[in-house]
Amino acid sequence: MYQRTITISGLSKTFSVTGWRLGYLIAPPHLTDALRKVHDSSLSAPRSAPGSCRRRHRTGDAYYPELREMYAAKRAILLDALRAAGFACH
């Protein structure tokens, strides 16, 4: 199965760097050669992107509680503002 499997995924949304549009592809060399040619001629990323994602990836699951807390705080601010404006929020 490995010889014909291509795995494609992204980092942008997972690590909250949506403006960077970062992703990765894992496949056996006989498949990546052609894919690399298409990628090299059609896509680009900021120089800092791979290193930043690598550092973030190394933090592992420790990243997610902090991310949850940040979104919970932002949600609370938004809910307070919506309720103050007269909206019923659940």
Secondary structure in CASP SS format (residue, H / E / C, confidence):
PFRMAT SS
TARGET T0000
AUTHOR 0000-0000-0000
METHOD secondary structure of the structure
MODEL  1
M C 1.00
Y H 1.00
Q H 1.00
R H 1.00
T C 1.00
I C 1.00
T E 1.00
I E 1.00
S E 1.00
G E 1.00
L C 1.00
S C 1.00
K C 1.00
T C 1.00
F C 1.00
S C 1.00
V C 1.00
T H 1.00
G H 1.00
W H 1.00
R C 1.00
L C 1.00
G E 1.00
Y E 1.00
L E 1.00
I E 1.00
A C 1.00
P C 1.00
P H 1.00
H H 1.00
L H 1.00
T H 1.00
D H 1.00
A H 1.00
L H 1.00
R H 1.00
K H 1.00
V H 1.00
H H 1.00
D H 1.00
S H 1.00
S H 1.00
L C 1.00
S C 1.00
A C 1.00
P C 1.00
R C 1.00
S C 1.00
A H 1.00
P H 1.00
G H 1.00
S H 1.00
C H 1.00
R H 1.00
R H 1.00
R H 1.00
H H 1.00
R H 1.00
T C 1.00
G H 1.00
D H 1.00
A H 1.00
Y H 1.00
Y H 1.00
P H 1.00
E H 1.00
L H 1.00
R H 1.00
E H 1.00
M H 1.00
Y H 1.00
A H 1.00
A H 1.00
K H 1.00
R H 1.00
A H 1.00
I H 1.00
L H 1.00
L H 1.00
D H 1.00
A H 1.00
L H 1.00
R H 1.00
A H 1.00
A C 1.00
G C 1.00
F C 1.00
A C 1.00
C C 1.00
H C 1.00
END
